[in-house]
Amino acid sequence: MSQLSILIADDHAVVRAGLRTLLESHPRWQVCAEAADGRDAVEKAAKHKPQIAILDIGMPLLNGVEATRQIRKSSPSTEILILTMHESDELVQQVVEAGARGYILKDEADRVLLDAVQALSQHKPFFSTRVSEAAVTTDPSDSAKSSRSRLTPREREILQLLAEGKSNKEVANLLNISVNTAEAHRANIMLKLDFHSLAELVLYAIRNNIIQT
């Protein structure tokens, strides 16, 4: 039987080390790559095409929700498991919408991680019992989701980078676009969300779990 390839993405090295040890205790599972931020996770998923990608939500440069969307595009066969400290039905709805099929909490990983990976390896969903069934199956229509849906994928990326304190020039360098294009995206974001200051944008990003404090 062939080995199961797994990507781990978390910005804490000690968490990645612990996950690797636990996962590779299974005789036919192998961690093919690790990533310390969401953008690195997307690049490594495109390169390695892992069968399973385990992603944290609160990663720098690109959060787990947006990383999920991009990985599902570049590697559609990769099943995505969200591993996070956040017990949030809204986050579950966001990651399901993005294409994840699993969601478990870090404080239960020692008990359920192996079962979750096993389920996803068979293309079966696996969700923590501590999130509601409605969160897994219901398409939310609240105002936060509506405002998110008005933004393009590139605008959501830029919103996170701006909220993390990146300048227009830094955003342009990270995304390989011109400074003028970055400035135009920033203006569109502010217009769509009806924001008049960077402080409003940062607060929005925190409240909607786009960045972690």
Residue pairs with C-beta under 8 A, 6 or more apart in sequence:
1 28
2 28
3 28
3 29
3 30
4 26
4 28
4 29
4 30
4 51
4 52
4 117
4 121
5 30
5 32
5 48
5 49
5 50
5 51
5 52
6 23
6 29
6 30
6 31
6 32
6 50
6 51
6 52
6 53
6 54
6 117
7 31
7 32
7 33
7 34
7 35
7 41
7 44
7 45
7 48
7 50
7 52
7 53
7 54
7 78
8 16
8 19
8 20
8 23
8 31
8 33
8 34
8 35
8 54
9 34
9 35
9 36
9 37
9 38
9 40
9 41
9 44
9 53
9 54
9 55
9 56
9 59
9 64
9 67
10 16
10 19
10 35
10 36
10 54
10 55
10 56
10 59
10 83
11 36
11 37
11 56
11 58
11 59
11 60
13 36
15 56
15 106
16 34
16 36
19 31
19 54
19 83
19 109
19 113
20 31
20 34
22 109
22 110
22 113
22 114
23 29
23 31
23 113
23 114
23 117
24 30
24 31
26 114
29 117
32 48
32 50
33 44
33 45
33 47
33 48
33 50
34 44
35 41
35 43
35 44
36 59
37 59
37 60
37 61
37 62
38 55
38 59
38 60
38 61
38 62
38 63
38 64
38 66
38 67
39 61
39 62
39 67
39 174
40 61
41 53
41 55
41 59
41 62
41 67
41 71
42 62
42 67
42 70
42 71
42 74
45 53
45 71
45 74
45 75
45 78
46 71
46 74
46 75
49 75
49 77
49 78
50 75
50 78
51 77
51 78
51 79
51 121
52 78
52 79
52 80
52 81
52 117
52 120
52 121
53 71
53 75
53 78
53 79
53 80
53 81
54 80
54 81
54 82
54 83
54 117
55 64
55 67
55 68
55 71
55 80
55 81
55 82
55 83
55 100
56 64
56 82
56 83
56 84
57 63
57 64
57 65
57 82
57 84
57 86
57 91
57 95
57 209
57 212
58 64
58 84
58 86
58 209
58 211
58 212
59 67
60 164
61 160
61 161
61 164
61 174
62 70
62 157
62 160
63 160
63 209
63 210
63 211
64 82
64 84
64 95
65 91
65 94
65 95
65 98
65 209
65 210
66 98
66 153
66 156
66 157
66 160
68 80
68 82
68 95
68 98
68 99
68 100
69 98
69 99
69 153
70 153
71 78
71 80
71 99
72 78
72 80
72 98
72 99
79 101
79 102
79 120
79 121
79 123
80 95
80 99
80 100
80 101
80 102
80 120
81 100
81 101
81 102
81 103
81 104
81 116
81 117
81 120
81 126
82 91
82 95
82 100
82 102
82 103
82 104
83 104
83 105
83 106
83 109
83 113
84 91
84 103
84 105
84 106
85 105
85 106
85 107
86 105
86 209
87 105
87 128
87 130
87 131
88 131
88 209
89 131
89 132
89 134
89 135
90 135
90 140
90 142
90 144
90 209
91 103
91 209
92 103
92 127
92 131
92 135
92 136
93 135
93 138
93 139
93 140
93 145
94 145
94 148
94 209
95 103
96 103
96 135
96 136
97 139
101 120
101 123
101 124
101 125
101 126
102 116
102 119
102 120
102 125
102 126
102 127
103 126
103 127
103 128
103 131
103 136
104 112
104 113
104 116
104 126
104 127
104 128
105 128
105 130
108 128
108 130
112 126
112 128
115 126
116 126
119 125
119 126
120 126
125 136
127 136
144 207
144 208
147 192
147 193
147 204
148 156
148 208
150 192
150 193
151 159
151 189
151 192
151 193
154 175
154 185
155 185
155 188
155 189
155 192
156 210
157 175
158 171
158 175
158 182
158 185
158 186
158 189
159 189
159 201
159 204
159 205
159 210
160 205
160 210
160 211
161 170
161 171
161 174
161 175
162 171
162 186
162 189
162 198
162 201
163 201
163 202
163 204
163 205
163 206
163 210
163 211
164 211
166 174
168 179
168 182
168 183
168 186
169 179
169 182
171 177
171 182
171 185
171 186
172 178
172 179
172 181
172 182
175 182
189 195
189 201
190 196
190 201
193 200
193 201
193 204
195 201
195 204
202 211
204 210
205 211
206 212
206 213
